Amino acid sequence: MLDTEVSSMGEIELSQRDKELLAGAEGTAPQMAMRILLRMAKVQGAKQLIDVTRAHIDGCIYTGEASLQFAETLADAGGQVHVPTSMNAISIDRKGWRTQGVDPAFAHLADRLATAYERMGAKPTFTCSPYQLPEAPVFGEHIAWAESNAVVYANSVIGARTNRYGDFMDICAALTGRAPLAGFHLDKARLGTVLIDMPEYEKIDSTFYPVVGYLVGSRVGSGVPVIRGIKEKPSADQLKAFGAAVATAGAVGMFHMIGITPEASTVEEAFGGYPPLNHWKISRDEIADVWRTLSTASEQKVDLILMGSPHFSFEECVELAQLVEGKQCHPDVRFFITTSRYVYEKAKAAGVAKKIEAFGATFLMDICLCMISTTVPHDCKTIMTNSGKFAHYGPGLVDREIYFGGMNDCVQTAITSSPKISIPDWLTLQ
């Protein structure tokens, strides 16, 4: 970068290593990455960069020639990640795409893109749920993660610190180990903006969290919602479902649940002692409306069950295995589950994957439901899912009607091929 370009960065304070990176001391690829980071730092109003200890790459999803050219340019320049770096789900199941009707030309390009990031030292984890891997971050750790559900989970549930890094910014942070000190890396940005009081429910199930998350995200936009009134501590998968839905319906990068998430032991802590900018009391009717609108289908035959958005966890595999043991999927229904190879191997070793596959379900690895359009059978008209995220994206992604229901509803539907939608107790019990 020329001296005039450096001066145009304004008041950004550069460390000695930042200056060396800009001068090309560590190679061309980190130099390019640092130039991009500094321009983004200026846009974000950051005064300096900080060290990040790990990165998660979302740019490994093939979105066209530009995404491939960018990654291969950095890889050809000898780029190597400076911090441990995981990779998001990619656009193909590397081992299974040939049997899934995927265009070979597309598969070749998608594989080239993934390979480019592997050449730079990123681990081929291929999961949209990196927090399920053994090397998950810890509270207070500054990281550079992309993928909306991973970002919101890291910030909210773990208490790590990351912004919603977009494609290309993620690899720039990975190559340099640096990121702009802005957004959720700062204490103030992590404080709540709107206090949300929940209706009192005595009994809730797993469908509750994606529904409420979707409602909250649609109302708060890019704010930091603070949820008050959840009586029982949600499981990791329930928090995952809430976070995925809140980040899908809105641009939420962090939420708090009073007494549950690590930076919200009290309302006062969640807001840093400041008064909420807004206060919203959610009604039962609002929640019921979202539950109804997540289903867009009307057909009385379901052709495909989809689970794993975000990626299925080991605990979800165990739960599903218990539901399907001794049962059989209808021959006219296909049942796909997307997950990471790490989770699949763990489920396989525990014997639960075998039970699920004996039922007639198929595990798809490397991809997730948001990249499944090339895998959906042409004769499939109606899909059912337990994912609030896919219920939102599905109609546009795959041009099919979607039913939304709980995991058990999905299993019962798979057995009969007719939609089985149970009205949750939390909708009917007052």
N, C-alpha and C positions, 0 to 999 in steps of 0.2 A: 504494500500500500504506500502510495506517495505521501510525503510529509503534508501536502495540502489536503489529502484525504483524511489523514489523522486529525488535523486541526479542525476539519469540518465535523468531527464527532462531538464537538462542544466540550462539555465539562466532564466527560467520562474519564475516570482515573484508571490508568493502565498499570498493572504490575510489571515487574521486570520480565517475567515469563510472557505476559501478553505482548510486550514489545518484541520479544524474541520470536514469538509465533508470527507476528506481523511481518517480521523481517525474513521469514522463511527458514529460521534456524532449525526447525523440526520437520521441514519438508513442505512441498507445495500444497498438499491436501489440507493440513492443519492451517496453513496460511490462508487458503481460500475460506476455510470454515471460520477463522477469526474475523475476516473481513465481513462476512455475513452476520456473525454474532454482534459485531459492533454497530452495524447499521440497524439491526433489530433493537439493540440496546437504546439507541437514540430514539427510535420510534416509541419505545416503551417508557422513555424518560428515566432510564437507569443511569446512575452516576458512576457505577463500577460493575465489574464482573465478579462472580464468586466461583469457588470450586464446587463441582458436583461429583459425587462419588460413584454414580452409575447412571446408565441411560437405557431407555427402551425405545426401539425404532418402530415407527408406524409407516415410514416411507417405503417399507418393503412390499407394500401392496401395489400391484401394477395398475397404474391409472393412465398409462399412455407412454409415448416415446420419451417425453421430457423426464418422467420419473426414472426411467432406465438410464438415460443419458447422464443425468446428474450423478447417480450412484456409480456408474461405470467410470465417469471422469475422475471422481475421487479415488476409486479403487485403482485405476490405471496410474494415477499419480503417486501410488504407494501408500495411500492413507491407511493408518492403523488406529483403532480406537484406543483412547488414553485411559478409559475407565471400563469396568465390566459392563457389557452391553447385551441386552436380550433383544429378541426380535418378535414383533407382533405376528399374528396370523397372516399368512400370505394368500395369494390368489388361487392356489391349487393345492390339492392333496398330493404331495410329491410321489407317494407310492401308489395311490389309487386312481389318479386322474384318467388313466387310459380306459378304465372300466366305467367311468362316470359321464361319458359323452362330452368331454371337454375337447375343444378344438386344439389339435396339436400345435398349431402356430401360436395360439395364445399361451398354451402351457409352456412352450419354449421361452417366450418372452418373460413370463412370470418367473420361471426358474432362473433365467439369467439375472433378473433383478435380485432375487434372494441370494444367488451366488455372489453377486457384487458386494453385498453387505457381509457375507461370510468371509470373503477375501479380506475385508477390512477388520476382521477379528470379532465381529458380532456372533453371539452364540445362536445356533438355529433352534431356538426354543419354540418359535412359531405359535405363540399364544397371545390372546388378547387379555389374559388374566395373569400377568407376571407375578402378582402378589400370591399366587398359588404355588409358585416355585420355591425350592428350598432357600434360595438366596434373596428372600424378600427384604426390603429396606426396613429401617427401624425409626422410632419416634425422633423427630428433629433432624433427620438426615436430609440434606439438600440433594435432590436428584433431578434428572431431566427425562421425564417420561412423556411419551405421546400415547394416544388412544384414550378417548374420553372416559370410559368406565374405569380404566386403570388409574388415571389422574385423580378422579374424584375419590376412589377407594384409598389411594395412597395418602392424600391430604386429610381425608375425613376419618377413616377407620384406623389407619396406622399412625397418622400424625407426622408423616414425612412431608417434605416441602417440594412441590413441583408446580410449574405452570402448565397450561394446556399447550404443550409444544406441538406445533404442526409438523407436517412432512418437511424434511430438509433441515429444519432447525434442530431436530432430534440428533441427526448424525453429526451436525456441526458441534453440538455440545459433547457428543461422544468422542470425537476426534481431538478435541482440545481439553476436555474436562472442565470447561468453563461455561457459564451462562449469565445472562443479565440479572443483576440484583433488582428484581421488580416483581410485582404481582404477589403470588402466594409464597414467595421466598421471604416476604416481609411480614412482620407481626401484624401490622395494621390491616393488611388486605385479607387476613385470615379471620377477622372478627365478623360476627353475624351482622346482617343488614335487615332481616325481617324475622320477627318472632311469629311462629306458627303453632297455634294450639290445636291439638287433636281432639276429636270427640272421644269419650270414654268407651272403650270396648273391653269386654271381659274375655273374649276369645277371638284370636286372630290366627290366620294361617299364612302360608308362604305367598299366596296370591295378593295378600294385602299390601306387601311392600312395593312391588312394581306398580300397582295401581296408585298408591299414594305418592310414590316417587314421580310418576308421570304427571299427576295433578300439580304437585309442588313445582316441578321444573317448568311447566307451562305457564305458571303464574309469576315466578321470581326472575325469569330470564337469566342474567349473569350474576345475580346476587348470591349472598351466602345465607341460605335459610337455616333457621334454628328451630328444631322440632321439639316441642314440649308435650308430654302426655303419653309417651310410649312406656307402658308399665313393665313389660317383660323384655329382657335383653334379647335383641334379635341375634340369630346365628350369623356366621360370616357370610353364608350364601344369601341370607335375607338382606343383609346390608349391601352385598354385591348387587342384588336385584334392584334395591332401592336406588343405589348410586347410578346404575346403568340407566334406569328410567329417568331419573332427575336430570342426568346429563344428556339424554336423548331429547326430551321434551323442551329443555332449555339449554343454556350455555353454562350450566353450573359446574364449577371446578372444585367446590368444597361445600359440605354441609355439616351441621352439628346436630346431635341428638342429646338432649339434656340427660346427664347421668349415664350415658352410654359411650359416646365417642370421647377420645382422650383430652380434647381441649374444651370440654363443655361439662364440667362437673356441676356447674350451676349456670343459671341464665346470666348472672353477672360476669362470670368468666367468659362465656361465649361471646358477649358483647363488649368485653374489655372495660366494663363499668359505664359504657355509653348507653343512652336509651336507644331502643330499636328505631330504625327509620320508618318501619311499618309493622303493624300487628294484624294478623289474619287468623280468624277462628274458622277452621275448616268445618263444614257441615257434613253430615252423613249423606245428604243428597248429592253433594258435589263429588264425593268419593264413589257413590253408586253410579253416577252418570259416567265417570271415567271407566269404571268396570264394564259398563255396557258398550261404550264406544270403542274399546280396544278390540272387540269382535266386529269384523266387517262382513262376515260370510253369512249366507242364508241357505246354501245347499245342504241337503240332508245326507250327503255322503262325503266323507273325508278321505282324501287320497294319500296324504303325507303328514307325518308328525315330525316336527323339528324342535330339538332342544339344544341348548348350548350357546346362548347369546346373553351374557358373556360365556366363555368356555365352561363346560361342565366341570365341576370339582369332583374329587374322590368321594366326598361325603354325599354328593348328589348321585353318584354311581351306586353307592351302597343303598341309598333310599330307593332308587329305581329298581335295583335288583330284587329288593324285598317285595316290591309291588308286582313284578312280572314273573316271579318264580312260579313254575308250574303252569303258566299260562302261555297262550300263543297269539301272536299278532295275526290279524286277518290277512289272507293271501293277497287281497287287493290294496292293502295299505303298506306303504313304505315308512320306515321309522329311522330317521337320521339323528345322530348326536354328534356335535362337534366338540372336540376337546384337544388338549395338548398331548403330545406323545408321553410326556412325563406322567400325567394323570392316567392315561390309558395303561401304561406299563405297571403303574401302581395298582390299578383296578384289576389288571390281568393277574398279577402276582397274588392278589387277595382272593381271586376266584369269582369276583363280582362281574367282571367283564364277560366271562363265559355265560353266566346266567342271563345277562342282558342280550347277548348275541343268540343264545338258544331261544329266546322269546321271538327273535326275528328282527331285532334292531341292528343297525349298522353304525359303527363309530367312524367318523371322518376326522382325520387329523390334518394339522397344518393350516387348514382354512377355518373360518367361522361363518356363522349364518349370514353375516353382512356381505360375504363374498361367494354365496352359494348359488347365485343365479344360473351359472353354467351347469350346475349339477342337478337342478330340479327337473324331474322327468317331464317331457313334453305333454304327456297325457294327464298330468296332474292339474286338477282344477281348484281344489280346496285344501288348505293347509291348517293344521292346528298346532299351537305352540304354547308353552308356559312362560315365554319370555315377553315382558312388556316392551323391551327394546325392539325385538323382531316384529311384534304386533304393530309397532309404529312404522318401521322401515319396510316390512315385508310387501305390502301391496304395491309400493313403488318399485322395489327391487326386483320382484319376480312376477309382477302383474297377476297375482292370484288373490283370492279372497282368504281371509284369515279368521280363525276362531282362536280366542284366548281363554285358557283355563288352567287349572292347577295340574300338577304332575299326575295325580291319580286320574283326573278327567282325561288327560292325554292317553294314559294307558287303557282306560275303558273304551275310549274312542278307537284306539288302535285294534282292540279285540273285536269290535263289532262293525267298524267302518262308519258308524253313525255318530254324529257329534253328541257327546255327553258333557253337558255343562252344568255343574253343580253350583247352586247359589250358595256362596260362602255364609257360614254362620254369622260372621261379622256384618253382613248386609241385612240379615233377617232378625238377629237378636238385638234387642234394645237394652 
